[in-house]
Amino acid sequence: MRLQRSKKAQTLIIMLLLTSLCILSMGYTVYRIATNTLTQEIQNAYRMSLLQTQERVEAYFKQIDQSLLQFEKLPALDELLSLPEGSNNLEILSLLETMMSIQTSIDDVDDIALYRLDTRKLYSTNRQVTSFQQDYQAVISRFAKLNRNSAFFNAFIDDTPTTIYIRKLPIFQSTPPFYIVVHLNQQFFDHMLGSGQEIKGNYFILDEYDRLLQNRGDLDDETIARDVIPVVTERKSDSGGLFTAYLPPSQKGWTFGFAISNQELFRKIADIRNVIFLIGGIILTLAALATVLSTNRLWRGWNDIVTLLDDPVSVRHAKPTMPGIQDDEFREIYDKLQQIKETRDELKEQVKELTPEIKEAFIYNMLQKGLRSEEDLDKCQRYEIPLLFGGYSCLCVEIDQYKSMAEQYSDRDLFYFRYGVSKVIQEIIDSKGRGFVSYTGEGRFAAMLSLQDSGDGSPPGDRQARKETIREAAVEIRDFIERYFPYTVSIGVSLFRKDYAYLNLSAEEAENALKHKLVTGTNEVIPTDEFIPGDSVGSAAAPVSFKELADDLIYAIRSLDRESACRCADRIGTLQGLRTINYQRLQSQLTEMVFSIFRSVGGTLRRPPSEPLMSELLQLTTLEEWIGWLKSQAIEPLIGELAEEHREHMHQVADQLTEYIRRHNEENIRLDSCCKALNVPASVGRQALKEIHDSTFSDFLLQSRIEKAREWLLHTGMSVEEIASRLQYSNSQNFSRTFKKSVGLPPGQFRKESKAI
């Protein structure tokens, strides 16, 4: 009993001491962990908020760009170029009316102006703009020096801060003759970022040059520039006591961010920390007092334990009045430890089963965000993802005929096929260096190949040799699959990098490189550096004139010549493999050609078909898909609609003409007079009779008169001579001869036999 009580007292005192110390340490640790965790969660939350803001801004400018894309297709814009300077005409009024319509349809747009480069004249929906053309001219000059398709400026117009968005028109023309100037009011950024009174902290935007573009919140621009911008641009850890969250640069190069003081952000958790420290201090004081009071009792308990350990025999001969030293107590402890061990082993097995899925999720996260911390590198080692630090590139491997495969094979067959392809890729990666491969869906694999660092003494051409090694690996993958699999693959290769922080950019580059299949064709290795934006690619003349091709297609469709139209569509295939043509320019020309065909042919139809959606056309990734789409979705429907309307028109003309002939067959009529009375061209009337009744005008008139003669012979008493005269025959003999040839009997005999029946 004394031992048991001593053990209990000892346990209670130790627990009290440990509890007090744990509370204090826990308070600090929880504060640190909670602060770090909360920082991560807040960063994620604000990043989501910033992402929504970024998407709203990009959607806003996308709405402007879509409106301008429609605006640049107005015929009045082309006609304006042919007008002399200073002309006042309906084309300018039509353009201004359209610009005003765009202005009223988009929020926060105060004015839209069209600037003509050759005359340096500004056409604006706001007449006051003409008073400040010099201020706008300064902004336009800045835009011209940038040599970009579009730009965004904060400027002063008449000493008033103004937000201006400028874009070249037409967008896809190398030397556009116009600039379109969109004037946004200052409330635009209030709507996007909120006003300073609505939020705690600051939402801000940096432009593509890392300069402060807009700022909303409590902090002034000087504080943002001093304490926040270095965190974003230089990744400094010390931000002057400020919490900062930001996104990677958007497509426009803008960086969206949020900043707030740590004191304001962690105010509540700091109060909780102080309360925990206070409670821990009180418990620690009580524990120290209890320790002093129970020292003697604790020592007696430990003496009993030492005695038991030194003399095991006393344990075996212990009195029944001393519970707690029997073997059952230790057996119970052993059983509990055994249960804990079994539970641990079970958990290990479950973790082992989940490891591949966790690894796949981590690889996906790497490809989305890159490796930017030591924690990420530690996870790579934990999940056995080997990385070499001599440089790397990402590969995006796409099965060219995956859509047809999905229709022909079962899910099980597709799984084994994808498994085989991934194993081929991984084996070739391992033969060249280290890396991984992951299936990303829709017949695509994302892979990374890293090479061994050769040290500081590597020759100058070592980087080029490494790039060639990665290209060779991609070629081996393509050739192996082409040789041993029933399908081919196309492979996009990213730029060669060394910093794994930009792994996400490399993965995006490799995926975007596959868009060039439109010009390179399938079963190709497509390095990104062959199609760097801004290069002179696309300046060479294409072997196909899209204007002539569109004209030939329109003529063939209107002629209802399917074979000729399909031959015209097949001419697009001559562009296959011409890497001097930029795929974006080619895609734009193909899109314009499709819209031109639908508008030209559809304008002549009573029921014009709806034009295809731009999103539908952008999904066509190869020239084979374009040719197939033109044949099935453009040529066939348009020819079918034209043929149907032609048949309806021929039926209508034939019905009118035959009805007119029946009503006037007693007159001396001719085809020209009938068609003139019906306001129908004689050639159309002749064609209608031929197509619908397979008859000429003379034959149909003859049959009409014979029918009327049979009716008179059956139901009237008119003589043959009178019938012949009324039906414009010169004599009864000619009529009788014609009647017998058509009916088989002379008129008199026909009347007798019909009455006899």
Legacy VTK file of the C-alpha trace (Angstrom):
# vtk DataFile Version 3.0
C-alpha trace
ASCII
DATASET POLYDATA
POINTS 757 float
0.000 0.000 0.000
2.809 2.393 0.898
4.562 1.676 -2.417
1.390 2.120 -4.360
0.536 5.364 -2.581
4.111 6.558 -3.070
3.941 5.763 -6.772
0.659 7.594 -7.084
1.954 10.616 -5.185
5.115 10.621 -7.262
3.103 10.388 -10.448
0.825 13.201 -9.394
3.694 15.521 -8.443
5.629 14.749 -11.630
2.510 15.203 -13.713
1.855 18.524 -11.976
5.382 19.724 -12.614
5.423 18.478 -16.174
1.981 19.904 -16.803
3.022 23.328 -15.621
6.201 23.238 -17.665
4.360 21.829 -20.666
1.726 24.516 -20.450
4.392 27.196 -20.492
6.341 25.584 -23.293
3.136 24.651 -25.040
1.947 28.221 -24.838
5.061 29.417 -26.560
5.183 26.485 -28.979
1.502 26.719 -29.809
1.911 30.413 -30.311
4.803 29.838 -32.722
3.140 26.932 -34.503
-0.224 28.632 -34.586
1.418 31.791 -35.869
3.228 29.907 -38.622
0.195 27.765 -39.440
-2.103 30.739 -39.359
0.354 32.598 -41.553
0.232 29.769 -44.093
-3.549 29.531 -43.929
-3.935 33.292 -44.162
-1.524 33.353 -47.061
-3.579 30.670 -48.813
-6.792 32.541 -48.042
-5.438 35.847 -49.262
-3.923 34.163 -52.288
-7.363 32.827 -53.151
-8.773 36.317 -52.645
-5.968 37.784 -54.752
-6.510 35.100 -57.368
-10.195 36.044 -57.571
-9.193 39.713 -57.866
-6.648 38.836 -60.549
-9.248 36.795 -62.443
-11.733 39.684 -62.240
-9.116 42.106 -63.592
-8.097 39.707 -66.370
-11.747 38.979 -67.170
-12.375 42.733 -67.313
-9.553 43.308 -69.779
-10.576 40.154 -71.671
-14.050 41.687 -72.043
-12.420 44.847 -73.401
-10.205 42.816 -75.767
-13.180 40.769 -77.042
-15.130 43.972 -77.715
-12.093 45.443 -79.513
-11.680 42.219 -81.509
-15.233 42.619 -82.800
-14.638 46.339 -83.338
-11.570 45.759 -85.508
-13.678 43.608 -87.891
-15.978 46.522 -88.784
-15.777 47.382 -92.485
-15.865 51.075 -91.550
-12.450 50.704 -89.867
-10.838 49.548 -93.125
-12.644 52.244 -95.070
-11.321 54.906 -92.674
-7.763 54.209 -93.916
-8.722 55.218 -97.448
-10.175 58.557 -96.316
-8.064 61.739 -96.626
-7.071 63.541 -93.460
-9.826 65.641 -91.934
-12.674 63.959 -93.797
-16.037 64.010 -92.067
-18.025 60.999 -93.199
-20.445 58.324 -92.157
-17.654 55.786 -91.497
-16.248 57.909 -88.661
-19.738 58.418 -87.218
-20.383 54.668 -87.425
-17.098 53.915 -85.629
-17.831 56.496 -82.921
-21.299 55.018 -82.448
-19.813 51.537 -82.013
-17.164 52.905 -79.621
-19.899 54.577 -77.580
-21.791 51.263 -77.473
-18.660 49.503 -76.187
-18.122 52.261 -73.624
-21.637 51.971 -72.228
-21.469 48.156 -72.097
-18.300 48.033 -69.944
-18.230 49.336 -66.385
-15.804 52.100 -65.321
-15.011 53.158 -68.901
-15.246 56.955 -69.268
-14.026 57.309 -72.816
-12.785 55.320 -75.829
-10.608 56.954 -78.460
-9.300 55.718 -81.826
-5.855 57.026 -82.734
-4.810 56.914 -86.374
-1.036 56.521 -86.755
-0.534 58.013 -90.230
-2.502 61.209 -89.531
-1.935 61.272 -85.728
-5.569 62.118 -85.310
-7.658 61.072 -82.294
-11.360 60.167 -82.672
-13.026 60.075 -79.269
-16.469 59.476 -77.808
-15.793 62.404 -75.433
-15.436 65.750 -77.150
-13.355 67.166 -74.293
-10.532 64.745 -75.191
-9.680 66.905 -78.217
-8.669 69.673 -75.799
-6.017 67.447 -74.208
-4.637 65.661 -77.262
-1.121 66.724 -76.319
-1.385 64.837 -73.015
-2.723 61.751 -74.808
0.037 62.126 -77.420
2.650 61.752 -74.661
1.033 58.523 -73.465
0.758 57.206 -77.042
4.452 57.968 -77.621
5.359 55.995 -74.496
3.256 53.079 -75.783
4.887 53.164 -79.228
8.356 52.903 -77.653
7.342 49.727 -75.775
6.747 47.829 -79.051
3.961 45.783 -77.439
0.438 44.828 -78.504
-1.117 46.424 -75.424
-0.132 48.402 -72.320
-1.621 49.977 -69.229
-0.632 53.457 -67.996
-1.259 55.745 -65.040
-0.955 59.233 -66.476
-2.000 62.825 -65.860
-4.482 64.274 -68.341
-5.105 67.965 -67.709
-3.240 67.531 -64.362
-5.770 64.855 -63.349
-4.646 61.293 -62.492
-5.983 59.057 -65.223
-5.878 55.318 -65.981
-5.402 54.442 -69.650
-5.396 51.105 -71.504
-3.958 51.140 -75.073
-4.067 48.341 -77.668
-2.933 48.060 -81.275
-5.578 47.461 -83.970
-5.882 45.090 -85.722
-4.481 42.831 -83.013
-2.912 40.215 -85.296
-1.416 42.652 -87.845
2.345 43.227 -87.673
2.084 46.974 -88.508
-1.331 48.070 -87.240
-2.610 51.418 -88.501
-4.615 52.262 -85.346
-4.340 52.459 -81.572
-7.444 52.131 -79.440
-7.285 54.137 -76.187
-9.601 53.124 -73.325
-9.921 55.655 -70.489
-10.869 54.062 -67.144
-12.095 56.100 -64.197
-10.419 55.880 -60.794
-13.284 53.849 -59.364
-12.087 50.871 -61.422
-9.442 49.897 -58.849
-11.839 50.652 -55.976
-14.207 48.080 -57.451
-11.388 45.558 -57.916
-9.352 46.133 -54.731
-11.843 47.854 -52.422
-11.491 51.254 -50.809
-9.297 52.052 -47.808
-12.305 52.301 -45.470
-13.613 48.834 -46.385
-10.528 46.719 -45.598
-7.885 46.219 -42.939
-4.446 46.057 -44.467
-3.587 46.932 -48.040
-4.341 45.407 -51.417
-1.788 46.505 -54.001
-0.780 45.846 -57.613
2.746 45.989 -59.056
3.207 46.473 -62.785
5.469 44.404 -65.008
8.457 46.553 -63.928
7.767 45.897 -60.198
6.595 49.457 -59.671
3.591 50.239 -57.491
0.609 50.519 -59.808
-2.269 50.844 -57.328
-2.624 50.687 -53.532
-5.756 50.536 -51.360
-5.675 50.394 -47.577
-4.181 51.910 -44.425
-0.516 51.881 -45.470
0.807 54.711 -47.628
2.711 54.234 -50.877
6.069 55.014 -49.208
5.632 52.211 -46.647
4.594 49.759 -49.382
7.625 50.699 -51.486
10.028 50.458 -48.528
8.807 47.361 -46.669
6.633 45.328 -49.065
7.966 45.595 -52.617
11.458 44.199 -51.634
9.688 41.168 -50.141
7.927 40.548 -53.475
10.830 41.307 -55.823
13.822 40.100 -53.738
12.035 37.519 -51.507
13.328 39.113 -48.328
12.190 37.545 -45.093
12.154 40.776 -43.060
9.234 42.953 -44.091
9.345 45.522 -41.287
6.751 43.728 -39.141
4.350 43.292 -42.043
2.594 40.151 -43.280
2.726 39.938 -47.073
0.913 37.617 -49.500
1.224 37.830 -53.258
0.732 35.893 -56.508
3.177 35.180 -59.326
2.988 37.723 -62.163
-0.149 37.413 -64.284
-0.293 37.305 -68.063
0.031 41.096 -68.144
3.050 40.901 -65.827
1.127 42.388 -62.903
1.701 41.161 -59.352
-1.310 41.194 -57.031
-0.508 41.351 -53.299
-1.789 42.064 -49.802
0.038 43.476 -46.753
-1.000 43.987 -43.137
0.895 44.591 -39.903
1.640 41.496 -37.804
0.354 43.263 -34.719
-3.060 43.710 -36.297
-3.063 40.246 -37.835
-2.129 38.268 -34.694
-3.802 40.403 -32.044
-6.220 37.718 -30.835
-3.678 34.911 -30.746
-1.268 37.123 -28.750
-3.995 37.619 -26.135
-4.485 33.842 -25.950
-0.708 33.385 -25.484
-0.647 35.794 -22.531
-3.541 33.961 -20.853
-1.765 30.597 -21.287
1.441 31.990 -19.763
-0.505 33.311 -16.787
-2.234 29.952 -16.172
1.066 28.100 -16.603
2.803 30.354 -14.072
0.113 29.758 -11.486
0.245 25.977 -11.980
4.058 26.005 -11.810
3.954 27.832 -8.457
1.470 25.328 -7.040
3.556 22.432 -8.350
6.733 23.749 -6.672
4.905 24.133 -3.357
3.476 20.594 -3.618
6.956 19.251 -4.424
8.424 20.730 -1.235
5.613 19.353 0.914
5.746 15.820 -0.521
9.524 15.303 -0.757
9.734 12.869 2.191
6.804 10.789 0.984
8.217 10.619 -2.532
11.592 9.414 -1.216
9.930 6.680 0.768
8.113 5.551 -2.380
11.327 5.444 -4.416
13.096 3.499 -1.633
10.409 0.856 -1.842
10.879 0.663 -5.675
14.678 0.300 -5.264
14.167 -2.416 -2.678
11.877 -4.298 -5.037
14.363 -3.959 -7.902
17.321 -5.102 -5.753
15.450 -8.036 -4.182
13.136 -9.726 -6.742
12.451 -12.485 -4.206
10.568 -10.027 -2.025
8.298 -9.419 -4.995
7.508 -13.096 -5.326
6.850 -13.401 -1.551
5.022 -10.124 -1.201
1.983 -10.140 0.982
-1.433 -10.147 -0.599
-2.086 -6.879 1.209
0.331 -5.104 -1.178
-1.450 -4.922 -4.485
0.373 -3.416 -7.477
3.465 -5.623 -7.381
1.877 -8.718 -8.857
2.793 -9.984 -12.347
-0.676 -9.157 -13.638
0.112 -5.440 -13.492
3.182 -5.895 -15.690
1.243 -8.249 -17.996
-1.391 -5.578 -18.447
1.275 -3.023 -19.305
2.854 -5.484 -21.768
-0.497 -6.177 -23.410
-1.127 -2.470 -23.841
2.322 -1.948 -25.338
1.696 -4.877 -27.663
-1.571 -3.289 -28.779
0.253 -0.014 -29.389
2.882 -1.834 -31.465
0.247 -3.631 -33.535
-1.578 -0.380 -34.091
1.704 1.225 -35.156
2.447 -1.596 -37.610
-1.046 -1.315 -39.033
-0.625 2.407 -39.481
2.704 1.813 -41.229
1.012 -0.540 -43.705
-1.735 1.995 -44.383
0.835 4.752 -44.920
2.746 2.419 -47.236
-0.390 1.859 -49.299
-1.143 5.588 -49.433
2.433 6.634 -50.272
2.021 6.325 -54.097
-1.075 8.515 -54.028
0.637 11.037 -51.724
3.657 11.007 -54.028
1.472 11.659 -57.081
-0.229 14.543 -55.272
3.148 16.001 -54.295
4.456 15.722 -57.872
1.333 17.492 -59.122
1.888 20.237 -56.528
5.542 20.568 -57.624
4.505 21.021 -61.249
1.957 23.650 -60.205
4.066 25.680 -57.743
7.719 24.655 -58.118
10.165 23.786 -55.303
10.707 26.929 -53.258
11.655 25.785 -49.760
13.841 23.321 -47.892
10.668 21.606 -46.757
9.797 20.823 -50.380
13.270 19.353 -50.964
12.924 17.251 -47.807
9.620 15.912 -49.126
11.373 14.946 -52.359
13.799 12.796 -50.366
10.984 11.382 -48.238
8.979 10.320 -51.315
12.136 9.087 -53.092
11.968 11.640 -55.887
15.599 11.911 -57.062
16.891 15.351 -58.084
20.259 16.217 -59.634
21.511 19.792 -59.599
23.237 20.049 -62.941
20.132 21.456 -64.662
16.789 20.102 -65.770
13.981 20.391 -68.315
10.365 19.319 -68.252
8.750 17.140 -70.915
5.068 16.999 -71.789
4.310 13.754 -73.653
0.920 13.613 -75.395
-0.578 10.572 -77.133
-1.589 11.906 -80.559
-4.562 9.626 -81.183
-5.837 9.374 -77.608
-9.405 10.391 -78.484
-9.745 7.560 -80.990
-8.118 5.168 -78.511
-10.680 6.081 -75.852
-13.451 5.140 -78.304
-11.874 1.812 -79.334
-10.434 0.408 -76.093
-11.791 -0.326 -72.630
-10.686 1.523 -69.507
-8.597 -1.472 -68.480
-6.749 -1.549 -71.812
-6.139 2.201 -71.614
-4.754 1.819 -68.108
-2.197 -0.776 -69.201
-1.304 1.278 -72.261
-0.675 4.384 -70.130
1.286 2.254 -67.683
3.516 0.982 -70.477
4.132 4.468 -71.845
5.010 5.832 -68.386
7.472 2.971 -67.825
9.178 3.708 -71.149
9.516 7.376 -70.239
10.846 6.594 -66.747
13.389 4.082 -68.087
14.808 6.558 -70.605
14.912 9.303 -67.941
16.864 6.983 -65.619
19.328 6.195 -68.408
20.126 9.894 -68.888
19.898 11.238 -65.340
17.196 11.354 -62.688
13.578 12.464 -62.675
9.985 11.377 -62.611
6.916 10.948 -64.817
3.280 11.475 -63.871
0.060 10.962 -65.833
-1.951 14.200 -65.910
-5.040 12.992 -67.816
-6.414 13.204 -71.369
-3.481 11.184 -72.767
-0.784 13.480 -71.352
2.272 12.719 -69.203
4.317 15.332 -67.329
7.967 14.381 -66.861
11.126 16.012 -65.464
14.688 15.045 -66.398
17.572 16.391 -64.261
21.265 15.930 -65.057
24.331 15.518 -62.863
26.314 18.668 -61.998
29.753 18.473 -63.629
31.323 21.017 -61.249
32.717 24.502 -61.728
35.297 23.380 -64.249
32.761 22.490 -66.932
33.557 23.755 -70.458
31.563 26.660 -71.981
29.628 24.312 -74.238
28.499 22.110 -71.369
25.074 23.788 -71.124
24.401 23.214 -74.827
25.515 19.581 -74.446
23.053 19.104 -71.573
20.241 20.567 -73.658
21.159 18.123 -76.422
21.066 15.255 -73.892
17.518 16.182 -72.902
16.501 16.502 -76.553
18.017 13.076 -77.267
15.980 11.604 -74.413
12.791 13.072 -75.901
13.675 11.667 -79.348
14.328 8.220 -77.832
10.939 8.262 -76.123
9.207 9.216 -79.365
11.073 6.647 -81.496
10.574 3.802 -79.012
6.828 4.375 -78.737
6.505 4.736 -82.510
8.358 1.440 -83.008
6.688 -0.731 -80.382
3.266 0.843 -79.810
0.321 1.191 -82.214
0.205 4.966 -81.686
2.582 7.923 -81.723
3.300 10.739 -79.277
4.246 14.417 -79.515
6.666 15.798 -76.922
7.015 19.391 -75.748
10.394 20.310 -74.206
10.836 23.282 -71.858
13.832 25.594 -71.546
16.902 24.312 -69.681
17.038 25.598 -66.077
18.949 24.982 -62.836
16.704 26.554 -60.205
13.928 24.146 -59.135
11.900 27.102 -57.859
10.764 27.529 -61.475
9.767 23.924 -62.035
6.177 25.097 -62.520
7.247 27.444 -65.331
9.126 24.619 -67.043
6.071 22.344 -66.837
3.899 25.117 -68.304
6.418 25.754 -71.102
6.499 22.066 -72.042
2.707 21.934 -72.144
2.450 25.132 -74.195
5.046 23.821 -76.647
2.534 21.159 -77.733
0.326 23.913 -79.146
2.860 24.176 -81.973
1.612 20.796 -83.248
-0.588 22.976 -85.434
2.449 23.702 -87.634
4.895 20.899 -86.794
2.426 18.047 -87.016
2.185 15.018 -84.745
4.909 12.537 -83.733
7.384 15.403 -83.264
9.719 16.672 -80.537
8.922 20.366 -80.068
11.513 22.345 -78.048
10.201 25.584 -76.562
13.301 27.556 -77.582
12.435 27.054 -81.268
9.275 29.128 -80.767
10.332 31.893 -78.325
7.713 34.719 -78.321
8.890 37.892 -80.003
11.173 36.033 -82.446
10.943 36.555 -86.193
9.112 33.227 -86.607
6.110 33.722 -88.803
7.620 36.434 -91.020
8.161 34.067 -93.944
5.435 33.898 -96.549
3.179 30.861 -96.297
2.758 28.656 -99.398
-1.019 29.057 -99.079
-2.895 32.344 -99.559
-5.757 32.219 -97.098
-7.706 34.918 -98.983
-7.520 32.906 -102.198
-8.301 29.686 -100.337
-11.354 31.255 -98.678
-12.512 32.586 -102.068
-12.112 29.122 -103.652
-14.000 27.472 -100.803
-16.845 30.001 -100.998
-17.130 29.484 -104.778
-17.110 25.679 -104.457
-19.714 25.743 -101.667
-21.996 28.079 -103.622
-21.562 25.810 -106.632
-22.609 22.844 -104.443
-19.371 21.111 -105.463
-18.381 19.011 -102.451
-15.432 17.372 -104.171
-13.879 20.689 -105.178
-14.496 22.177 -101.720
-12.808 19.208 -100.036
-9.810 19.536 -102.347
-9.529 23.183 -101.303
-9.609 22.192 -97.627
-6.881 19.601 -98.235
-4.585 22.410 -99.433
-4.147 23.436 -95.800
-2.147 20.251 -95.306
0.727 21.733 -97.368
1.572 23.867 -94.319
2.432 20.754 -92.304
5.955 20.867 -90.875
6.767 24.507 -91.779
8.348 25.681 -88.525
8.853 29.183 -89.961
5.130 29.804 -89.431
3.981 30.899 -85.983
1.091 28.723 -84.796
-0.756 31.689 -83.257
-0.714 33.582 -86.553
-1.724 30.444 -88.453
-4.555 29.764 -85.988
-5.721 33.357 -86.349
-5.745 33.158 -90.160
-7.613 29.852 -90.132
-10.164 31.297 -87.707
-10.653 34.412 -89.835
-11.074 32.225 -92.924
-13.799 30.158 -91.215
-15.712 33.256 -90.107
-15.349 34.758 -93.607
-16.821 31.598 -95.193
-19.774 31.483 -92.791
-20.535 35.182 -93.250
-20.208 35.185 -97.031
-22.239 32.019 -97.613
-24.636 32.521 -94.714
-25.486 36.035 -95.909
-27.170 34.574 -98.998
-29.328 32.112 -97.040
-32.801 32.771 -95.654
-31.852 30.679 -92.624
-28.155 31.481 -92.082
-26.402 28.924 -89.849
-24.934 30.083 -86.553
-21.224 30.846 -86.627
-18.934 28.458 -84.723
-17.747 29.422 -81.251
-14.200 30.673 -80.887
-13.651 28.182 -78.039
-14.601 25.341 -80.403
-12.013 26.443 -82.981
-9.279 26.863 -80.356
-9.644 23.180 -79.435
-8.377 22.159 -82.902
-4.694 21.463 -82.282
-3.501 19.954 -85.581
-3.965 20.707 -89.261
-5.608 17.285 -89.718
-8.235 18.281 -87.161
-8.749 21.620 -88.959
-9.218 19.904 -92.315
-11.634 17.375 -90.836
-13.584 20.137 -89.077
-13.848 22.214 -92.261
-15.233 19.242 -94.181
-17.715 18.079 -91.540
-18.726 21.329 -89.809
-18.442 23.936 -92.575
-18.490 22.501 -96.113
-21.086 19.771 -95.564
-23.618 21.848 -93.543
-23.334 24.916 -95.795
-23.680 22.913 -99.021
-26.591 21.009 -97.495
-28.341 24.232 -96.486
-27.723 25.807 -99.916
-28.994 22.677 -101.679
-32.099 22.577 -99.486
-32.925 26.237 -100.138
-32.248 25.693 -103.865
-34.694 22.768 -103.922
-37.312 24.805 -102.081
-36.854 27.671 -104.523
-37.109 25.368 -107.548
-40.295 23.804 -106.127
-41.800 27.230 -105.561
-40.968 28.436 -109.091
-42.140 25.158 -110.657
-45.459 25.294 -108.758
-46.072 28.905 -109.809
-45.157 28.192 -113.419
-47.228 25.003 -113.760
-50.241 26.681 -112.161
-49.914 29.612 -114.572
-49.661 27.225 -117.547
-52.834 25.361 -116.442
-54.769 28.603 -116.127
-53.602 30.038 -119.474
-53.160 26.934 -121.653
-55.948 28.168 -123.967
-53.787 31.165 -124.852
-50.801 31.368 -127.147
-48.199 31.556 -124.363
-44.434 31.159 -124.333
-41.900 30.552 -121.551
-40.611 34.135 -121.646
-44.084 35.650 -121.285
-45.015 33.265 -118.451
-41.817 33.997 -116.519
-42.221 37.717 -117.108
-45.764 37.598 -115.731
-44.487 35.730 -112.657
-41.427 38.028 -112.283
-39.100 35.032 -112.617
-36.055 34.802 -114.916
-36.699 32.541 -117.891
-33.544 30.535 -117.171
-34.754 29.849 -113.617
-38.184 28.779 -114.868
-36.662 26.422 -117.433
-34.344 24.961 -114.748
-37.228 24.523 -112.292
-39.349 22.565 -114.807
-36.362 20.393 -115.673
-35.348 19.623 -112.042
-38.820 19.178 -110.529
-40.905 17.721 -113.415
-38.100 16.522 -115.721
-39.881 18.321 -118.547
-39.486 21.236 -120.928
-41.926 24.129 -121.170
-43.320 22.880 -124.500
-43.846 19.345 -123.203
-45.578 20.542 -120.043
-47.811 22.946 -122.033
-48.716 20.081 -124.399
-49.631 17.767 -121.503
-51.670 20.542 -119.879
-53.679 21.093 -123.079
-54.191 17.349 -123.583
-55.537 17.074 -120.008
-57.964 19.924 -120.641
-59.011 18.369 -123.967
-59.746 15.040 -122.236
-61.857 16.868 -119.652
-63.872 18.668 -122.350
-64.367 15.446 -124.342
-65.677 13.673 -121.236
-67.878 16.393 -119.721
-68.927 18.754 -122.526
-70.457 18.502 -125.983
-67.854 20.664 -127.755
-66.763 19.433 -131.125
-63.204 18.402 -131.914
-62.838 21.465 -134.191
-63.902 23.827 -131.371
-61.541 22.161 -128.872
-58.650 22.394 -131.349
-59.391 26.069 -131.971
-59.603 26.944 -128.269
-56.349 25.122 -127.552
-54.467 27.137 -130.223
-54.176 24.365 -132.855
-54.218 25.501 -136.495
-56.670 22.752 -137.509
-58.459 19.737 -136.080
-56.196 17.291 -137.935
-53.105 18.539 -136.103
-54.970 18.363 -132.793
-56.242 14.836 -133.479
-52.785 13.647 -134.467
-51.221 15.132 -131.297
-54.046 13.781 -129.081
-53.709 10.258 -130.496
-49.921 10.353 -130.021
-50.351 11.307 -126.366
-53.473 9.314 -125.355
-53.351 6.424 -127.860
-56.828 7.095 -129.360
-58.257 9.806 -131.647
-60.489 12.354 -129.848
-63.781 10.998 -131.267
-63.010 7.387 -130.411
-61.808 8.440 -126.942
-65.183 10.167 -126.312
-67.197 7.146 -127.485
-65.293 4.555 -125.489
-65.323 6.732 -122.331
-69.123 7.200 -122.518
-69.614 3.494 -123.201
-67.869 2.678 -119.962
LINES 1 758
757 0 1 2 3 4 5 6 7 8 9 10 11 12 13 14 15 16 17 18 19 20 21 22 23 24 25 26 27 28 29 30 31 32 33 34 35 36 37 38 39 40 41 42 43 44 45 46 47 48 49 50 51 52 53 54 55 56 57 58 59 60 61 62 63 64 65 66 67 68 69 70 71 72 73 74 75 76 77 78 79 80 81 82 83 84 85 86 87 88 89 90 91 92 93 94 95 96 97 98 99 100 101 102 103 104 105 106 107 108 109 110 111 112 113 114 115 116 117 118 119 120 121 122 123 124 125 126 127 128 129 130 131 132 133 134 135 136 137 138 139 140 141 142 143 144 145 146 147 148 149 150 151 152 153 154 155 156 157 158 159 160 161 162 163 164 165 166 167 168 169 170 171 172 173 174 175 176 177 178 179 180 181 182 183 184 185 186 187 188 189 190 191 192 193 194 195 196 197 198 199 200 201 202 203 204 205 206 207 208 209 210 211 212 213 214 215 216 217 218 219 220 221 222 223 224 225 226 227 228 229 230 231 232 233 234 235 236 237 238 239 240 241 242 243 244 245 246 247 248 249 250 251 252 253 254 255 256 257 258 259 260 261 262 263 264 265 266 267 268 269 270 271 272 273 274 275 276 277 278 279 280 281 282 283 284 285 286 287 288 289 290 291 292 293 294 295 296 297 298 299 300 301 302 303 304 305 306 307 308 309 310 311 312 313 314 315 316 317 318 319 320 321 322 323 324 325 326 327 328 329 330 331 332 333 334 335 336 337 338 339 340 341 342 343 344 345 346 347 348 349 350 351 352 353 354 355 356 357 358 359 360 361 362 363 364 365 366 367 368 369 370 371 372 373 374 375 376 377 378 379 380 381 382 383 384 385 386 387 388 389 390 391 392 393 394 395 396 397 398 399 400 401 402 403 404 405 406 407 408 409 410 411 412 413 414 415 416 417 418 419 420 421 422 423 424 425 426 427 428 429 430 431 432 433 434 435 436 437 438 439 440 441 442 443 444 445 446 447 448 449 450 451 452 453 454 455 456 457 458 459 460 461 462 463 464 465 466 467 468 469 470 471 472 473 474 475 476 477 478 479 480 481 482 483 484 485 486 487 488 489 490 491 492 493 494 495 496 497 498 499 500 501 502 503 504 505 506 507 508 509 510 511 512 513 514 515 516 517 518 519 520 521 522 523 524 525 526 527 528 529 530 531 532 533 534 535 536 537 538 539 540 541 542 543 544 545 546 547 548 549 550 551 552 553 554 555 556 557 558 559 560 561 562 563 564 565 566 567 568 569 570 571 572 573 574 575 576 577 578 579 580 581 582 583 584 585 586 587 588 589 590 591 592 593 594 595 596 597 598 599 600 601 602 603 604 605 606 607 608 609 610 611 612 613 614 615 616 617 618 619 620 621 622 623 624 625 626 627 628 629 630 631 632 633 634 635 636 637 638 639 640 641 642 643 644 645 646 647 648 649 650 651 652 653 654 655 656 657 658 659 660 661 662 663 664 665 666 667 668 669 670 671 672 673 674 675 676 677 678 679 680 681 682 683 684 685 686 687 688 689 690 691 692 693 694 695 696 697 698 699 700 701 702 703 704 705 706 707 708 709 710 711 712 713 714 715 716 717 718 719 720 721 722 723 724 725 726 727 728 729 730 731 732 733 734 735 736 737 738 739 740 741 742 743 744 745 746 747 748 749 750 751 752 753 754 755 756
